[in-house]
Amino acid sequence: MTRTIRVLAVITLLISSGAPLAQDAPQAAPKPETRYAPYPSHNFPNRVFFGDTHVHTSYSTDAGMFGNSLGPDAAYRFAKGEVVTSSTGVKARLKRPLDFLVIADHAENLGLSPMIEESDQRLLSSPWGKQVHDLTKAGKSDEAYAMWGEKVTAQEDPLKGIEGLLASMWQRLTKAADAHNTPGLFTALIGYEWTSSPDGSNLHRNVVFRDDKSKADQVVPMSAYDSEDPEDLWRWMANYEKKTGGRVLAIPHNGNLSNGLMFDDVTLTARKPLDRDYAERRSKWEPLYEVTQIKGDGETHPLLSPDDEFADFETWDRGSFAAAKEPDMLPREYAREALKRGMVYEKKLGASPFRFGMIGSSDTHTSLATTDEDNFFGKATALEPTADPIRFEEKITGYLPDPKGRDYAIRHYEASASGLAAVWARENTREAIWDAMARKEVYATTGTRMLVRVFAGFGFSADDLSRHDFPRYGYAEGVPMGGSLKPSDKAPGFLIRAMRDADGANLERIQVIKGWLDADGKPRERVYDVAVSGGRKIGSDGRAGKAIGNTVDVANATYDNSIGEPILQAFWKDPDFESDQHAFYYVRVLEIPTPRWTTYDAKYFGVKAPEDVPATIQERAYTSPIWYTP
């Protein structure tokens, strides 16, 4: 009764006021910009996605002919978090799924091992193909692999002329990528590896497409049989984009195994000094560098950065795949030195050939993207978890004799359980992930999943670290990692936040690595500690001299988070800024010490750990630089 009276009262009020009844009311005009929810207008990157851009499956000959029986489907399922049985029969699973994956199988005779397994008639039609097939089926895969290696070294495609062979294997890979690509949940980026190895030196690039199968299938991958010169690869990439309207980029890796060629001062084939055209093309097609992976860490070297106590980290510096290293090669192999030399070129030419962001990835040849120290399945199938001495002692480099008779072998116990690519994007799609890579808003980790965010600008202050709208303000008033600052008379300020891996170790410190050109145009570098844990103080020299300590129990392969901090943050303003000097800045974040994979292995298998690698490791992240150009 009461409700009826209220309804009648409302109707009476409307009639007496002359207002129309609801059924006769005109549509109300929209109110201007009602903004209860502030987020519809936000379109800046707001999530970190972790992935691996460098996984090899059985379709890579140097994986499949060494026992890897897992194809692309298994690699994707493993990356998505499923339990997969490895090629040696070990159950494997990631602690947490990845967000994206690039299967980067070698282009050179792509799919040879599956063709042998299937007794592909096209393969058997070739005398060479039948011979490697028969040897492999007879259990002599090492002889078959040696036959293939001779052809690769000589740059002679043994299957050249067999119509459609490479295309059919490529289309299997693109089909698998499209089948596993689930926008918003998991991204399968199409890609492959171009394996340039002049005289055994590593100039490899992973080629990553933004596009789906319909565009990627319009080409077949360029291989090292076609050319070992990166400039030819860039031409191929340009032709792909012109033909299809698609997008593609390349990611170099392992300059530490290039014997001075990765960041050389002359072009590879013509041996001409680098010019502006070269610099612009290289920076366009190669916006990123894979700075850490299984075959060592490529940030810097202790001989190049003698004042950096963290420079000697997972160092592989004895040679390439065919010869030992000469000391003068080092400056042309490491990321920090290349970034410094890039500024010299930019000042001279107006463009830098070495203006790249940084990511990590694995380069696993097991199909299993494992980068946790306690879950490392090794470089290759034969080196998967086992008590057999091969796990530690197998050579990775050093098989071929050095011209001067030097021992440059690097063994598997020196391999790193690394790394991951961390990407700032708004959604987990091919387009968003690829676009973040292209603009360099990415960072590398050695396998940990710590969160790192950096903004630089000329109007920031320490108070901005506590803003409720920190990311919106950072994008509005500054630039993120991978960005460029405009010229200014003011010193840039940096807002830096880092949070530990949710299932990992606490953070030990945040550092800013600065490179610049001094008044004489010479490249310089300096490391600044900007946030440290454990109540330590940063001195007037910008460094915290005292180490955090170490909770690792080596015998039991354990540690605890009683030291360090789960979150570190800092506002840092360059105290040595000169407005007329070229500079770059990137952030390095270190965790507290934890057991290295060899220590976990020693405990699990009851074997003796190798003595000439550390028992502990300080996992880390490297952000893409932010550049200042006067």
N, C-alpha and C positions, 0 to 999 in steps of 0.2 A: 504493500500500500504506500509506504513512504517513498519508494523508488518511483512509483507512478506519479505521485504529487510533484516530485522534483522534475520529472520530464515535462509534465504539463506546465510547470512554472517557467521552464526555459523556453517552451514554445510561445507562451503568452508574452514573455519579454521580447522575443524576436518580432512578434506581430506588432506589439505596441510601439516598438522602435522603428518600424517600417523596414526592418531588414528582411531580405528574402529567406524563405525556407531553404534547407540544405539542397533539396533537389533542384532548386531554381538558382543556386549561387553560382556566379561566374568563377572560372578557374582563377585562383589567387596568383598574382604575379610573383615570380621567384624572387626571393630575397637575395640581395647582392652578397656573394662570397660568404655564405655561412660556413664557418670553419671549426666546427666542434672537433673533428679529427684533423690533426695537422699533417697527416701523412700522404694524402692523395697527391700532393704536389712534390713529394720527395722522389727523386729518381737517382740519387747518388748511390754508389756501391755500399752495401751495408752488411755483407757477409763474406767470410773467408771460406773458400772451397779448396780442399787438399786433393792433389792428384799426382799421377806419375806420367810423364810424357815420353817414357823411354823403356818400354817393355818388349822383349823379344820372345817369340813363341817358336814352335817347331817349324814355322815357315821360314825362319832364318837358318841358313845352312850351317852356320857355326854354332847353332843351338840344336837343331834337329839331328845332325849327324854326330852329335856328342850325347845323344841319349834323351833329349827332350821330346817327349811324345805328346805334350799338351799343346793343342792348337788355340786359336783366338777365342773360341767359345769358353774354354776353361779359364783363360786369362781374365776375361770379362767377369765370369761368375765369381772368381776369386776376389777380384777388385770390388765386387758388389757385396762381399762379406760371406759368401757361401763357403762351406767346407769342400775342399778339393784335394784329391789324392795326387801327390807329386809324382813325377816320372820314376822316382825310386821307391814309391809305395808308402810314403809318409803322409799322414793326414795333416793338412795345413789349413789355416784360417787366419785372417787378419783380426787384430784386437777390435778394430772398428773399420767399417767399409771406407773405401775412397769415394770421393765425389766425382772424379773424372779420370779417364785413362786414354793414353795414346799408345796403341800397339805400333811400334816403330821397327818392323822387321826389315832386314837388309834387302835392298832392291836387287842386289847382285844374285841372279838365279833364284829369285823369290819362289818359295814353295818347293824347292828341289827335294827336300826330305819327304814331304807328303806324296810327291810324285813317285818317289822310289817305293814308298810304303804301298801305294795303290797300283804299282806296276803300270803307270800311265803309258799308253801306247805311243803317244807323241814322244815321250822321253826315250822309249825303247827303239824308236825309229832312228835315233842318232847313235852311231857307233860308240861315241864317248858316253852318252847317256846310258846305253846298255851296259857298258863296262862298269860304271860307278854303281849302277843298279845291282849288277850281279855280285860285285865285291861286297856291297852292303848286305845283301841277302845272305851271303856266305859268312857273315860275321866279321868281315874285314873293313869295317867302316873307317878305320884309321887310314887305310890305304886309299879308300875312295876320297876321303877328305883331303889327303895330300895331293891327289890328282886335281881336285877342285882348287886347292890353294895355289897350285902352280899357275893355273889359268887366271885366277884373280890377280896374282902378282904381276903376270905378264899383260894384264888388261886385255885378255882375249876371252870373249864370251863363248864358252864351249857349246852353248845351245842356240847360238845366233842363227837366225833363218827359219826356226821352227815357228810357223805362223800361229799367233794367238796364245802362245804358251805363257808369257809374262802377263798378258792381259787377263787371262782366265784366273791366274793365281791372285792377281790384284783385285779382281772382282769378287773373289771369295772373301778377301779381307774387308772390302768396303761393305759387302753384304752383312758380314758379322757385326761391323760397327753400327750400321743402321738398325739391325735387329736388337742390339743391346742399348741403343741410345733412347733414353726415356726422359724427355725434357722436364726439368723440375726435380727429378730424382737422381739421375745418373747420366753423365755425358760421356759418350764414346766418340772422341775426335778421330777422324780419319788421318792417318799419317804413315810415314815410312822413314827408313834411314838411308841416306846417300853416304856411301862408305869410302870416301876419298882417303887413300893411304899412300901418298907418294913416298917411295923409298921406305915404307914402313912407318911413316910419321902420321899421326892421327889428325886428320882434318875433317872428321865426320860431322855431318849435320842431320838433325831430325827435321823432316819436312812435315808441317802440320797444316791441315786444311780447315777452313771455316765451314765448308760446304758438306752436302750430303752425297750419297752414292751417285745420284744422277749427274752431278757435275764432275766428281772425282773420276768417274769411269770414262770420261771423255779423253783421258790421257793414260799413258802407262808411266810408271815412275822412271825418272832419269836415274841411271846407275853410274857407278864409277867406270864401267866399261865404256860409257859414252864420253865421259870426261872426268878428270880428277880436279879440275879447276873450279873453285867456287864461283867465279864470274860466269861460267857457263851454266851453273846451276841457277843463278839469278836470272839469266836470260830465259831459261826453261820456265821458271816461275812466272816471269813477266808474260810469256807466251800463254801459259795456262790461264792467267787472269784475263788476258785479251780474248782468248777463245771462248771461255765459259762465263765470264762475268763474275767468277768466284774470287776468293781471297785465299792467300797462302803465305806462310812465313817459315823461316828456317831457324833452327836453334843449334849453334855449334857446341861441341863439348870436348872435354879432355885436352885442353891446350897443354897441360902438363905432360902429355905424351906426344906432342907435336914436334919436339926437337927444334923449337924456335920458329915454327912456321905459322902457328895459329894467329898470332898478332904481329906478323912480320912488317917490315918497313918497305917492302917491294912486293909487286904482284907475283903470283905463283909461277906463271908460265913465261911471261915476257920479262920478268925481273925488272920492271920499271918502278920508279918511286911512286908512292901513292899520290894521287891527285884528287881534286875536289869531286870529280865525277865518280871515282871509285868510292870515296868516303860517303857520298850521298847514297849510292846504290847499296853499299854494305849496311848502312844504318837503316835503310828502308826495309830490306829483305831479312835482316837478322837483328830484330829489336831486342833479343834476349840472348843470354849465355847460360849454359848449364854449368854452374860453378862448383857443384859437389855431386858425387855419385860413387858407385862401387869402386871405380878405379881412381880413388884419391880425391883430395880436396884442392880446388883451384883458386881459392881467394887470393892468397899471397904466399910468399916463401920467406923463411927467416933470413936469407941472404939479401932479399929485396926490402924487407921491413925489419931491420935489426932492433928497432926500439919497440917492437910489438911482441910482447911475451906470449901471445896466443897465435903467433904466425906459424909455428911448426906444428901443424895439425893434419894428421892423416896424409903425410907428405909422400908423394911418389915422384922422385926426382932423379932416377938413375938412367933413364933413357926412353926411347920409343919402342916400337915393336921390332926394330931391326938394328938398332945401334945405341950405344951409350951416349949420354948427354955431355955436351961441352958447357962449361959455366956461363959463357956469354949468351947461351940460348934462353936462360931463365927469364930475362926481362920481357921476352916476347911470348911468354907462356901463361902468365897469371893475370887474373882479372883486375886486381887493384893497379898493377903496373900498366896494364893496357888502358884503363880509364885515365890514368895520369898522362900517358903518352897521347891519348886521344885529345886532351886539351891543347897539347902542343900543335897537333894537326889542325884543330879548330881555329886557333889563333892565326896559323899560317895560311890555311886554305879556306876558312870560313865554314868548314864542316868537319865533323869527327867521324872516322871510320869505326871507332870503338866507343860508341855511345849506346850502351846496352843495359837492360835490366837483368836481374839475376834470379834464376830458379835452380832448384835441385831436382833430380830424378834418379832412378835406380840403375838403368842399363842392365837389368837382370836378364839372363838368358835361360831362365827356368820357367818362364811364363807367370811367375809368382812375384808380385810387387811387394816384397817384404823389406821394410826399412827399420824395424825395431831391433834393438840389440839382442833381445831375448827371443827373437823369432826370425832369425836371418837364415834364409835358404841358399845363400851363396851366389856366386857369380854364374855358375853353370851347373848342369844336372849332376855331373860327377862330383861336385863339391857341395852337394846338399848335406844336411846334418847327418854326421856319422862319426864314429870313433876312429875310423880308418885315418891313418896319417895323411892321406891325400887331401883331406879337408883343410889342413894347415899348410902342407908342403908343396902342393901342386903349383907349378909356375904359371903366372899370368903373362908376363913378358920375359924375354931372354932366351927364347928358343933358337932364334937365328944368331949366328956368330957375329960378334962385333968386329968391324974391320980392323980395329986395333987390339983385338983379343981381350977386351975388358968384360968383366962380369956385370951385367946390368939387370939380372933377373929380379923380378918382384914376385913374391909368393902369395898364395891366397890368404894367409893369415894377416897380410897387410891390407886386404880388401876392407872397404868401409861399408857398414850397413846403412847406406845413404842412397838417395835423399828424396825429398818431396818438393813439389811445386805448390806454393800457396798463392791463391788468386783472390783479389778483392773484386767482387762482382755483385750484382743485384739478384741474379737468378742463375740456376744451374742449367744452362743451355749451351749448345755449341757456340752460338753467336756471342753470348755474354762472356764466356770463358775466353774465347779467342780474342775478342775485342780488348779484354783486360790485358792479355799477353801483348797485343800489339801496342797498347799505350804504356806498357811496362808497369802497370800497377800490380806488381807481383813481388814475392820474395821467396828465397830459398831456405829450406831447413835441411839439416842432416838426418832427418827422419822423424824428429819430434813434431808435434802439432801445436806448438805455441802460437798464440795470436799476437801479432805485431801491427801497430798502426802508427803512421808518421805523417805529420803535416808541417810544412815550412811556409813562413810568410814574414812580412815586415811589420805587422801590427799585433802579433801575438804577445801574451804575457803569461806569467806563471798561473794567474787566476783562471786562465782558460782551460787548464787541465781539469778543473772541477765543474765545468759547464754541463748542464743537463743535456744540451744539444751539441755536444762535442763534435760529432762527425759533420753535422750540417754546417756548423760554424767553421770547421776546418776546411771544408770544400769551398765555402763562400769567401773566406778571407785568405786562403793560401792554396798550396798545391800538395798533392799526395806523393808518395813514393813513385818514382818514374817521371815526375814532372819537372818543369823548368821555371826558375824564378826570373822575373824581369829585372833589369838593371835598377839599382837603388843606391842612395847614399847611406841608407841604414843597414845595419847588420841583420841578417835573417835570424829569426827565432824558430825553434823547432818544438813542436808538441809531440811527445813520444809516449806511447802506452804499450806495455807488453804483459801478457798473461800466460802463465805456464800451461802446458799440455794438461788437460783435465785428468789424464791417467798417467802423468809423468812427473818429472822432477821439478823442484822449485827453481826459481831464477837466481842467478848469481850476480849479474850486472848487465847494464845497458851501456853501449859505447857508440860514439859517433866517430866514424872514420872520415877524415877530411883530406882531400887532395886539392892542390892549387898550384898555380904558376906564380913564382916569385917575381920580383921586380926585374930580374934578368931573363924572365921567360923560362926558367928551369922548373920542372915538376917537383913538388914537395908533397909530403904526407905527414899526418899526425893523428894519433889516437887519443880521444878524450873519453874518460869515464864520466857518464852523466847521471847515472843512478846505480847505487850499489846496495846490497843487502847486508844483514848482519851487524848493523850499527856502525859500519866502517865510515870513514870520512874521506872525502875527495880533497886532495891537497891543492895548493896554489898552482901546481904544475898540471892540474887537470887529471890527475891519476890517483887511484886508490892502490897504494903499494901492497897492502896486506891481502893475502889470499883468503877465501871464504872458509877453507877447511875441507874435510873429506869424511863422509860417513860410510864409505863403501867398505863392506866386509868381503875382501877378495876371496877368501876360502869358501864362503857360502854364496858368493855372487848376489849380494843384497846391498841395499842402501836405505836410508830413510830421509824424510823431509824435515828433519829437526833443524836444518840450517837453510838459508836462502829465504826467499819470499815468493808467494804465489803470484803477486802482482807487483810490477815496478813501473814507475812513470817519471817523466822528467820534462821540464821546460829548459831548453838550452839555447843560449844565444852565443853566436860565434864571437869569442873575445879577440880574435886576430883578423877580423874581416877587413879587407881592402876592396873598395868598390870597383877598382879598375883591374882586379885580378880574376881570371877564370878560376872556378872552383866546382867541386862536387862533394856531396855528403851522402854517406849511407850509414845505416844503423846495423850494428852487430849485437845480438843478444845472446848471452851465455847462460846455460843451466849449471847447477851444481854438479860435481862429478858423480858419475854413475858407472856401473860395470860395463866394460866393452864386450862385444859379442864373443871374443875369444875367452874371456873370463867366464861367461855363461856356459860356453861349450866345455871348458875344462871341468866345471862343476858337474854339469849334466852327464858327460860321458866318462868322467873320472880319468881324464888324460892330463898330461902336463901342458900348461899354457906356454906359448912361445915367449921367449924372454926379451926379444928386441922390439916389442910393441907394448904400449902402456896397458896396464890392467884396467885402467879407468878411462873414461872419455868425458869431455864436456861438450854435450850437444849444443848446437847453436843455430841461429838464423841470420841470414844476410838479406837486407832489404835492397830493392833497386835504388840506385842513387837519385838524388835531387840535384840538378845542375844550376849553377849560376854563371851566366855569360854577360860580361859587361857590354 
